[in-house]
């Protein structure tokens, strides 16, 4: 949550208020989604395996 607060501080200082509110709310929602989704082992490991599969497939296609 520290990174979320630092993002809010940086965005709040460097952007206009009407844009920063949208960005901060989006970051909050994405952070909540990440925490809730990847907190479950049954979701995290299949997503990780699929991600690794696509990376390895890309590398395989580049080599051969």
N, CA, C and O atoms as a Maestro MAE file, in Angstrom:
{
 s_m_m2io_version
 :::
 2.0.0
}

f_m_ct {
 s_m_title
 :::
 protein
 m_atom[256] {
  # First column is atom index #
  i_m_mmod_type
  r_m_x_coord
  r_m_y_coord
  r_m_z_coord
  i_m_residue_number
  s_m_chain_name
  s_m_pdb_residue_name
  s_m_pdb_atom_name
  i_m_atomic_number
  :::
  1 25 0.811 -1.193 0.000 1 A "UNK " " N  " 7
  2 3 0.000 0.000 0.000 1 A "UNK " " CA " 6
  3 2 0.859 1.264 0.000 1 A "UNK " " C  " 6
  4 15 0.371 2.348 -0.318 1 A "UNK " " O  " 8
  5 25 2.140 1.124 0.357 2 A "UNK " " N  " 7
  6 3 3.015 2.296 0.335 2 A "UNK " " CA " 6
  7 2 3.204 2.816 -1.083 2 A "UNK " " C  " 6
  8 15 3.242 4.024 -1.315 2 A "UNK " " O  " 8
  9 25 3.322 1.881 -2.035 3 A "UNK " " N  " 7
  10 3 3.496 2.313 -3.422 3 A "UNK " " CA " 6
  11 2 2.254 3.030 -3.925 3 A "UNK " " C  " 6
  12 15 2.346 3.968 -4.717 3 A "UNK " " O  " 8
  13 25 1.095 2.584 -3.461 4 A "UNK " " N  " 7
  14 3 -0.156 3.241 -3.854 4 A "UNK " " CA " 6
  15 2 -0.190 4.674 -3.334 4 A "UNK " " C  " 6
  16 15 -0.594 5.586 -4.057 4 A "UNK " " O  " 8
  17 25 0.223 4.879 -2.102 5 A "UNK " " N  " 7
  18 3 0.240 6.227 -1.526 5 A "UNK " " CA " 6
  19 2 1.265 7.116 -2.228 5 A "UNK " " C  " 6
  20 15 1.015 8.300 -2.449 5 A "UNK " " O  " 8
  21 25 2.424 6.540 -2.579 6 A "UNK " " N  " 7
  22 3 3.430 7.348 -3.268 6 A "UNK " " CA " 6
  23 2 2.961 7.719 -4.674 6 A "UNK " " C  " 6
  24 15 3.242 8.820 -5.148 6 A "UNK " " O  " 8
  25 25 2.248 6.807 -5.345 7 A "UNK " " N  " 7
  26 3 1.688 7.130 -6.661 7 A "UNK " " CA " 6
  27 2 0.671 8.248 -6.529 7 A "UNK " " C  " 6
  28 15 0.660 9.180 -7.333 7 A "UNK " " O  " 8
  29 25 -0.184 8.158 -5.517 8 A "UNK " " N  " 7
  30 3 -1.178 9.208 -5.304 8 A "UNK " " CA " 6
  31 2 -0.507 10.554 -5.052 8 A "UNK " " C  " 6
  32 15 -0.969 11.581 -5.550 8 A "UNK " " O  " 8
  33 25 0.571 10.554 -4.287 9 A "UNK " " N  " 7
  34 3 1.271 11.803 -3.976 9 A "UNK " " CA " 6
  35 2 1.905 12.400 -5.225 9 A "UNK " " C  " 6
  36 15 1.789 13.601 -5.472 9 A "UNK " " O  " 8
  37 25 2.577 11.562 -6.014 10 A "UNK " " N  " 7
  38 3 3.241 12.044 -7.229 10 A "UNK " " CA " 6
  39 2 2.222 12.571 -8.232 10 A "UNK " " C  " 6
  40 15 2.397 13.647 -8.804 10 A "UNK " " O  " 8
  41 25 1.158 11.800 -8.439 11 A "UNK " " N  " 7
  42 3 0.128 12.220 -9.395 11 A "UNK " " CA " 6
  43 2 -0.583 13.468 -8.899 11 A "UNK " " C  " 6
  44 15 -0.866 14.377 -9.679 11 A "UNK " " O  " 8
  45 25 -0.870 13.514 -7.613 12 A "UNK " " N  " 7
  46 3 -1.559 14.672 -7.054 12 A "UNK " " CA " 6
  47 2 -0.771 15.960 -7.174 12 A "UNK " " C  " 6
  48 15 -1.353 17.032 -7.345 12 A "UNK " " O  " 8
  49 25 0.545 15.869 -7.087 13 A "UNK " " N  " 7
  50 3 1.382 17.066 -7.168 13 A "UNK " " CA " 6
  51 2 1.621 17.524 -8.605 13 A "UNK " " C  " 6
  52 15 1.759 18.721 -8.857 13 A "UNK " " O  " 8
  53 25 1.672 16.587 -9.543 14 A "UNK " " N  " 7
  54 3 2.140 16.920 -10.888 14 A "UNK " " CA " 6
  55 2 1.060 17.006 -11.965 14 A "UNK " " C  " 6
  56 15 1.374 17.336 -13.108 14 A "UNK " " O  " 8
  57 25 -0.188 16.723 -11.639 15 A "UNK " " N  " 7
  58 3 -1.243 16.773 -12.654 15 A "UNK " " CA " 6
  59 2 -2.414 17.610 -12.160 15 A "UNK " " C  " 6
  60 15 -2.587 17.800 -10.956 15 A "UNK " " O  " 8
  61 25 -3.209 18.104 -13.087 16 A "UNK " " N  " 7
  62 3 -4.406 18.851 -12.684 16 A "UNK " " CA " 6
  63 2 -5.376 17.970 -11.903 16 A "UNK " " C  " 6
  64 15 -5.385 16.749 -12.064 16 A "UNK " " O  " 8
  65 25 -6.182 18.590 -11.066 17 A "UNK " " N  " 7
  66 3 -7.046 17.850 -10.141 17 A "UNK " " CA " 6
  67 2 -8.057 16.969 -10.860 17 A "UNK " " C  " 6
  68 15 -8.278 15.833 -10.441 17 A "UNK " " O  " 8
  69 25 -8.679 17.461 -11.936 18 A "UNK " " N  " 7
  70 3 -9.715 16.668 -12.593 18 A "UNK " " CA " 6
  71 2 -9.143 15.419 -13.268 18 A "UNK " " C  " 6
  72 15 -9.856 14.427 -13.424 18 A "UNK " " O  " 8
  73 25 -7.872 15.450 -13.668 19 A "UNK " " N  " 7
  74 3 -7.227 14.265 -14.236 19 A "UNK " " CA " 6
  75 2 -6.713 13.363 -13.125 19 A "UNK " " C  " 6
  76 15 -6.823 12.141 -13.225 19 A "UNK " " O  " 8
  77 25 -6.161 13.935 -12.082 20 A "UNK " " N  " 7
  78 3 -5.574 13.125 -11.014 20 A "UNK " " CA " 6
  79 2 -6.622 12.300 -10.282 20 A "UNK " " C  " 6
  80 15 -6.329 11.185 -9.851 20 A "UNK " " O  " 8
  81 25 -7.840 12.823 -10.130 21 A "UNK " " N  " 7
  82 3 -8.889 12.043 -9.467 21 A "UNK " " CA " 6
  83 2 -9.202 10.778 -10.250 21 A "UNK " " C  " 6
  84 15 -9.385 9.713 -9.660 21 A "UNK " " O  " 8
  85 25 -9.264 10.884 -11.569 22 A "UNK " " N  " 7
  86 3 -9.542 9.721 -12.411 22 A "UNK " " CA " 6
  87 2 -8.403 8.712 -12.323 22 A "UNK " " C  " 6
  88 15 -8.642 7.512 -12.186 22 A "UNK " " O  " 8
  89 25 -7.179 9.193 -12.401 23 A "UNK " " N  " 7
  90 3 -6.018 8.303 -12.353 23 A "UNK " " CA " 6
  91 2 -5.925 7.615 -11.004 23 A "UNK " " C  " 6
  92 15 -5.685 6.409 -10.942 23 A "UNK " " O  " 8
  93 25 -6.110 8.353 -9.928 24 A "UNK " " N  " 7
  94 3 -6.015 7.778 -8.586 24 A "UNK " " CA " 6
  95 2 -7.114 6.753 -8.354 24 A "UNK " " C  " 6
  96 15 -6.850 5.704 -7.766 24 A "UNK " " O  " 8
  97 25 -8.339 7.022 -8.798 25 A "UNK " " N  " 7
  98 3 -9.415 6.041 -8.616 25 A "UNK " " CA " 6
  99 2 -9.148 4.782 -9.431 25 A "UNK " " C  " 6
  100 15 -9.450 3.678 -8.979 25 A "UNK " " O  " 8
  101 25 -8.583 4.937 -10.628 26 A "UNK " " N  " 7
  102 3 -8.242 3.774 -11.447 26 A "UNK " " CA " 6
  103 2 -7.148 2.948 -10.788 26 A "UNK " " C  " 6
  104 15 -7.227 1.720 -10.760 26 A "UNK " " O  " 8
  105 25 -6.135 3.608 -10.262 27 A "UNK " " N  " 7
  106 3 -5.052 2.896 -9.580 27 A "UNK " " CA " 6
  107 2 -5.587 2.162 -8.356 27 A "UNK " " C  " 6
  108 15 -5.189 1.025 -8.102 27 A "UNK " " O  " 8
  109 25 -6.474 2.784 -7.600 28 A "UNK " " N  " 7
  110 3 -7.075 2.130 -6.435 28 A "UNK " " CA " 6
  111 2 -7.838 0.878 -6.840 28 A "UNK " " C  " 6
  112 15 -7.702 -0.167 -6.203 28 A "UNK " " O  " 8
  113 25 -8.636 0.976 -7.893 29 A "UNK " " N  " 7
  114 3 -9.415 -0.181 -8.347 29 A "UNK " " CA " 6
  115 2 -8.517 -1.294 -8.857 29 A "UNK " " C  " 6
  116 15 -8.766 -2.468 -8.583 29 A "UNK " " O  " 8
  117 25 -7.471 -0.937 -9.600 30 A "UNK " " N  " 7
  118 3 -6.544 -1.950 -10.091 30 A "UNK " " CA " 6
  119 2 -5.790 -2.624 -8.950 30 A "UNK " " C  " 6
  120 15 -5.567 -3.834 -8.979 30 A "UNK " " O  " 8
  121 25 -5.407 -1.858 -7.968 31 A "UNK " " N  " 7
  122 3 -4.702 -2.430 -6.814 31 A "UNK " " CA " 6
  123 2 -5.609 -3.381 -6.042 31 A "UNK " " C  " 6
  124 15 -5.173 -4.462 -5.645 31 A "UNK " " O  " 8
  125 25 -6.859 -2.996 -5.825 32 A "UNK " " N  " 7
  126 3 -7.806 -3.883 -5.150 32 A "UNK " " CA " 6
  127 2 -8.039 -5.148 -5.961 32 A "UNK " " C  " 6
  128 15 -8.111 -6.240 -5.398 32 A "UNK " " O  " 8
  129 25 -8.158 -5.013 -7.279 33 A "UNK " " N  " 7
  130 3 -8.347 -6.170 -8.149 33 A "UNK " " CA " 6
  131 2 -7.151 -7.104 -8.065 33 A "UNK " " C  " 6
  132 15 -7.311 -8.322 -7.980 33 A "UNK " " O  " 8
  133 25 -5.943 -6.528 -8.089 34 A "UNK " " N  " 7
  134 3 -4.731 -7.345 -8.022 34 A "UNK " " CA " 6
  135 2 -4.648 -8.106 -6.712 34 A "UNK " " C  " 6
  136 15 -4.332 -9.296 -6.695 34 A "UNK " " O  " 8
  137 25 -4.928 -7.425 -5.628 35 A "UNK " " N  " 7
  138 3 -4.849 -8.063 -4.314 35 A "UNK " " CA " 6
  139 2 -5.888 -9.170 -4.194 35 A "UNK " " C  " 6
  140 15 -5.576 -10.265 -3.727 35 A "UNK " " O  " 8
  141 25 -7.105 -8.895 -4.606 36 A "UNK " " N  " 7
  142 3 -8.169 -9.884 -4.469 36 A "UNK " " CA " 6
  143 2 -8.014 -11.049 -5.434 36 A "UNK " " C  " 6
  144 15 -8.310 -12.188 -5.075 36 A "UNK " " O  " 8
  145 25 -7.561 -10.786 -6.639 37 A "UNK " " N  " 7
  146 3 -7.446 -11.841 -7.636 37 A "UNK " " CA " 6
  147 2 -6.260 -12.741 -7.355 37 A "UNK " " C  " 6
  148 15 -6.399 -13.964 -7.339 37 A "UNK " " O  " 8
  149 25 -5.116 -12.162 -7.136 38 A "UNK " " N  " 7
  150 3 -3.904 -12.953 -6.995 38 A "UNK " " CA " 6
  151 2 -3.650 -13.413 -5.567 38 A "UNK " " C  " 6
  152 15 -2.600 -13.986 -5.278 38 A "UNK " " O  " 8
  153 25 -4.589 -13.170 -4.686 39 A "UNK " " N  " 7
  154 3 -4.484 -13.685 -3.333 39 A "UNK " " CA " 6
  155 2 -4.817 -15.172 -3.306 39 A "UNK " " C  " 6
  156 15 -4.373 -15.890 -2.410 39 A "UNK " " O  " 8
  157 25 -5.583 -15.633 -4.266 40 A "UNK " " N  " 7
  158 3 -5.983 -17.033 -4.340 40 A "UNK " " CA " 6
  159 2 -4.936 -17.832 -5.114 40 A "UNK " " C  " 6
  160 15 -4.541 -17.443 -6.213 40 A "UNK " " O  " 8
  161 25 -4.495 -18.933 -4.548 41 A "UNK " " N  " 7
  162 3 -3.510 -19.784 -5.212 41 A "UNK " " CA " 6
  163 2 -4.091 -20.438 -6.454 41 A "UNK " " C  " 6
  164 15 -3.371 -20.698 -7.418 41 A "UNK " " O  " 8
  165 25 -5.381 -20.701 -6.434 42 A "UNK " " N  " 7
  166 3 -6.021 -21.370 -7.563 42 A "UNK " " CA " 6
  167 2 -6.113 -20.466 -8.787 42 A "UNK " " C  " 6
  168 15 -6.293 -20.955 -9.902 42 A "UNK " " O  " 8
  169 25 -5.997 -19.191 -8.600 43 A "UNK " " N  " 7
  170 3 -5.999 -18.257 -9.729 43 A "UNK " " CA " 6
  171 2 -4.574 -17.853 -10.086 43 A "UNK " " C  " 6
  172 15 -4.234 -17.755 -11.265 43 A "UNK " " O  " 8
  173 25 -3.745 -17.620 -9.085 44 A "UNK " " N  " 7
  174 3 -2.401 -17.108 -9.330 44 A "UNK " " CA " 6
  175 2 -1.541 -18.085 -10.128 44 A "UNK " " C  " 6
  176 15 -0.935 -17.691 -11.125 44 A "UNK " " O  " 8
  177 25 -1.476 -19.342 -9.714 45 A "UNK " " N  " 7
  178 3 -0.593 -20.284 -10.381 45 A "UNK " " CA " 6
  179 2 -1.025 -20.627 -11.803 45 A "UNK " " C  " 6
  180 15 -0.159 -20.701 -12.674 45 A "UNK " " O  " 8
  181 25 -2.303 -20.839 -12.093 46 A "UNK " " N  " 7
  182 3 -2.670 -21.037 -13.510 46 A "UNK " " CA " 6
  183 2 -2.351 -19.824 -14.386 46 A "UNK " " C  " 6
  184 15 -1.899 -19.983 -15.520 46 A "UNK " " O  " 8
  185 25 -2.580 -18.625 -13.874 47 A "UNK " " N  " 7
  186 3 -2.239 -17.423 -14.647 47 A "UNK " " CA " 6
  187 2 -0.733 -17.350 -14.860 47 A "UNK " " C  " 6
  188 15 -0.281 -16.997 -15.949 47 A "UNK " " O  " 8
  189 25 0.034 -17.673 -13.853 48 A "UNK " " N  " 7
  190 3 1.490 -17.680 -13.974 48 A "UNK " " CA " 6
  191 2 1.946 -18.706 -15.004 48 A "UNK " " C  " 6
  192 15 2.820 -18.415 -15.821 48 A "UNK " " O  " 8
  193 25 1.370 -19.894 -14.974 49 A "UNK " " N  " 7
  194 3 1.740 -20.949 -15.924 49 A "UNK " " CA " 6
  195 2 1.392 -20.532 -17.355 49 A "UNK " " C  " 6
  196 15 2.185 -20.743 -18.272 49 A "UNK " " O  " 8
  197 25 0.225 -19.950 -17.545 50 A "UNK " " N  " 7
  198 3 -0.170 -19.491 -18.881 50 A "UNK " " CA " 6
  199 2 0.773 -18.395 -19.367 50 A "UNK " " C  " 6
  200 15 1.192 -18.394 -20.525 50 A "UNK " " O  " 8
  201 25 1.100 -17.476 -18.489 51 A "UNK " " N  " 7
  202 3 2.022 -16.394 -18.837 51 A "UNK " " CA " 6
  203 2 3.391 -16.953 -19.227 51 A "UNK " " C  " 6
  204 15 3.966 -16.530 -20.231 51 A "UNK " " O  " 8
  205 25 3.916 -17.893 -18.450 52 A "UNK " " N  " 7
  206 3 5.204 -18.501 -18.766 52 A "UNK " " CA " 6
  207 2 5.145 -19.280 -20.075 52 A "UNK " " C  " 6
  208 15 6.100 -19.268 -20.852 52 A "UNK " " O  " 8
  209 25 4.024 -19.958 -20.319 53 A "UNK " " N  " 7
  210 3 3.851 -20.691 -21.567 53 A "UNK " " CA " 6
  211 2 3.982 -19.759 -22.769 53 A "UNK " " C  " 6
  212 15 4.681 -20.080 -23.730 53 A "UNK " " O  " 8
  213 25 3.316 -18.617 -22.720 54 A "UNK " " N  " 7
  214 3 3.386 -17.684 -23.837 54 A "UNK " " CA " 6
  215 2 4.780 -17.086 -24.003 54 A "UNK " " C  " 6
  216 15 5.226 -16.855 -25.127 54 A "UNK " " O  " 8
  217 25 5.456 -16.838 -22.910 55 A "UNK " " N  " 7
  218 3 6.829 -16.324 -23.000 55 A "UNK " " CA " 6
  219 2 7.748 -17.369 -23.622 55 A "UNK " " C  " 6
  220 15 8.539 -17.055 -24.511 55 A "UNK " " O  " 8
  221 25 7.643 -18.606 -23.156 56 A "UNK " " N  " 7
  222 3 8.480 -19.670 -23.712 56 A "UNK " " CA " 6
  223 2 8.143 -19.936 -25.178 56 A "UNK " " C  " 6
  224 15 9.036 -20.207 -25.982 56 A "UNK " " O  " 8
  225 25 6.894 -19.861 -25.518 57 A "UNK " " N  " 7
  226 3 6.476 -20.044 -26.910 57 A "UNK " " CA " 6
  227 2 7.059 -18.941 -27.798 57 A "UNK " " C  " 6
  228 15 7.526 -19.208 -28.905 57 A "UNK " " O  " 8
  229 25 7.029 -17.729 -27.313 58 A "UNK " " N  " 7
  230 3 7.614 -16.613 -28.062 58 A "UNK " " CA " 6
  231 2 9.118 -16.824 -28.268 58 A "UNK " " C  " 6
  232 15 9.633 -16.627 -29.368 58 A "UNK " " O  " 8
  233 25 9.808 -17.220 -27.212 59 A "UNK " " N  " 7
  234 3 11.253 -17.461 -27.305 59 A "UNK " " CA " 6
  235 2 11.530 -18.606 -28.273 59 A "UNK " " C  " 6
  236 15 12.450 -18.523 -29.087 59 A "UNK " " O  " 8
  237 25 10.744 -19.668 -28.190 60 A "UNK " " N  " 7
  238 3 10.900 -20.826 -29.072 60 A "UNK " " CA " 6
  239 2 10.734 -20.409 -30.538 60 A "UNK " " C  " 6
  240 15 11.514 -20.826 -31.394 60 A "UNK " " O  " 8
  241 25 9.724 -19.590 -30.822 61 A "UNK " " N  " 7
  242 3 9.488 -19.142 -32.197 61 A "UNK " " CA " 6
  243 2 10.601 -18.221 -32.688 61 A "UNK " " C  " 6
  244 15 10.905 -18.209 -33.881 61 A "UNK " " O  " 8
  245 25 11.202 -17.464 -31.809 62 A "UNK " " N  " 7
  246 3 12.307 -16.590 -32.197 62 A "UNK " " CA " 6
  247 2 13.569 -17.390 -32.522 62 A "UNK " " C  " 6
  248 15 14.324 -17.035 -33.427 62 A "UNK " " O  " 8
  249 25 13.786 -18.462 -31.780 63 A "UNK " " N  " 7
  250 3 15.000 -19.260 -31.972 63 A "UNK " " CA " 6
  251 2 14.878 -20.144 -33.211 63 A "UNK " " C  " 6
  252 15 15.809 -20.229 -34.013 63 A "UNK " " O  " 8
  253 25 13.731 -20.797 -33.363 64 A "UNK " " N  " 7
  254 3 13.580 -21.751 -34.471 64 A "UNK " " CA " 6
  255 2 12.693 -21.162 -35.465 64 A "UNK " " C  " 6
  256 15 12.416 -21.784 -36.491 64 A "UNK " " O  " 8
  :::
 }
 m_bond[255] {
  # First column is bond index #
  i_m_from
  i_m_to
  i_m_order
  :::
  1 1 2 1
  2 2 3 1
  3 3 4 2
  4 3 5 1
  5 5 6 1
  6 6 7 1
  7 7 8 2
  8 7 9 1
  9 9 10 1
  10 10 11 1
  11 11 12 2
  12 11 13 1
  13 13 14 1
  14 14 15 1
  15 15 16 2
  16 15 17 1
  17 17 18 1
  18 18 19 1
  19 19 20 2
  20 19 21 1
  21 21 22 1
  22 22 23 1
  23 23 24 2
  24 23 25 1
  25 25 26 1
  26 26 27 1
  27 27 28 2
  28 27 29 1
  29 29 30 1
  30 30 31 1
  31 31 32 2
  32 31 33 1
  33 33 34 1
  34 34 35 1
  35 35 36 2
  36 35 37 1
  37 37 38 1
  38 38 39 1
  39 39 40 2
  40 39 41 1
  41 41 42 1
  42 42 43 1
  43 43 44 2
  44 43 45 1
  45 45 46 1
  46 46 47 1
  47 47 48 2
  48 47 49 1
  49 49 50 1
  50 50 51 1
  51 51 52 2
  52 51 53 1
  53 53 54 1
  54 54 55 1
  55 55 56 2
  56 55 57 1
  57 57 58 1
  58 58 59 1
  59 59 60 2
  60 59 61 1
  61 61 62 1
  62 62 63 1
  63 63 64 2
  64 63 65 1
  65 65 66 1
  66 66 67 1
  67 67 68 2
  68 67 69 1
  69 69 70 1
  70 70 71 1
  71 71 72 2
  72 71 73 1
  73 73 74 1
  74 74 75 1
  75 75 76 2
  76 75 77 1
  77 77 78 1
  78 78 79 1
  79 79 80 2
  80 79 81 1
  81 81 82 1
  82 82 83 1
  83 83 84 2
  84 83 85 1
  85 85 86 1
  86 86 87 1
  87 87 88 2
  88 87 89 1
  89 89 90 1
  90 90 91 1
  91 91 92 2
  92 91 93 1
  93 93 94 1
  94 94 95 1
  95 95 96 2
  96 95 97 1
  97 97 98 1
  98 98 99 1
  99 99 100 2
  100 99 101 1
  101 101 102 1
  102 102 103 1
  103 103 104 2
  104 103 105 1
  105 105 106 1
  106 106 107 1
  107 107 108 2
  108 107 109 1
  109 109 110 1
  110 110 111 1
  111 111 112 2
  112 111 113 1
  113 113 114 1
  114 114 115 1
  115 115 116 2
  116 115 117 1
  117 117 118 1
  118 118 119 1
  119 119 120 2
  120 119 121 1
  121 121 122 1
  122 122 123 1
  123 123 124 2
  124 123 125 1
  125 125 126 1
  126 126 127 1
  127 127 128 2
  128 127 129 1
  129 129 130 1
  130 130 131 1
  131 131 132 2
  132 131 133 1
  133 133 134 1
  134 134 135 1
  135 135 136 2
  136 135 137 1
  137 137 138 1
  138 138 139 1
  139 139 140 2
  140 139 141 1
  141 141 142 1
  142 142 143 1
  143 143 144 2
  144 143 145 1
  145 145 146 1
  146 146 147 1
  147 147 148 2
  148 147 149 1
  149 149 150 1
  150 150 151 1
  151 151 152 2
  152 151 153 1
  153 153 154 1
  154 154 155 1
  155 155 156 2
  156 155 157 1
  157 157 158 1
  158 158 159 1
  159 159 160 2
  160 159 161 1
  161 161 162 1
  162 162 163 1
  163 163 164 2
  164 163 165 1
  165 165 166 1
  166 166 167 1
  167 167 168 2
  168 167 169 1
  169 169 170 1
  170 170 171 1
  171 171 172 2
  172 171 173 1
  173 173 174 1
  174 174 175 1
  175 175 176 2
  176 175 177 1
  177 177 178 1
  178 178 179 1
  179 179 180 2
  180 179 181 1
  181 181 182 1
  182 182 183 1
  183 183 184 2
  184 183 185 1
  185 185 186 1
  186 186 187 1
  187 187 188 2
  188 187 189 1
  189 189 190 1
  190 190 191 1
  191 191 192 2
  192 191 193 1
  193 193 194 1
  194 194 195 1
  195 195 196 2
  196 195 197 1
  197 197 198 1
  198 198 199 1
  199 199 200 2
  200 199 201 1
  201 201 202 1
  202 202 203 1
  203 203 204 2
  204 203 205 1
  205 205 206 1
  206 206 207 1
  207 207 208 2
  208 207 209 1
  209 209 210 1
  210 210 211 1
  211 211 212 2
  212 211 213 1
  213 213 214 1
  214 214 215 1
  215 215 216 2
  216 215 217 1
  217 217 218 1
  218 218 219 1
  219 219 220 2
  220 219 221 1
  221 221 222 1
  222 222 223 1
  223 223 224 2
  224 223 225 1
  225 225 226 1
  226 226 227 1
  227 227 228 2
  228 227 229 1
  229 229 230 1
  230 230 231 1
  231 231 232 2
  232 231 233 1
  233 233 234 1
  234 234 235 1
  235 235 236 2
  236 235 237 1
  237 237 238 1
  238 238 239 1
  239 239 240 2
  240 239 241 1
  241 241 242 1
  242 242 243 1
  243 243 244 2
  244 243 245 1
  245 245 246 1
  246 246 247 1
  247 247 248 2
  248 247 249 1
  249 249 250 1
  250 250 251 1
  251 251 252 2
  252 251 253 1
  253 253 254 1
  254 254 255 1
  255 255 256 2
  :::
 }
}
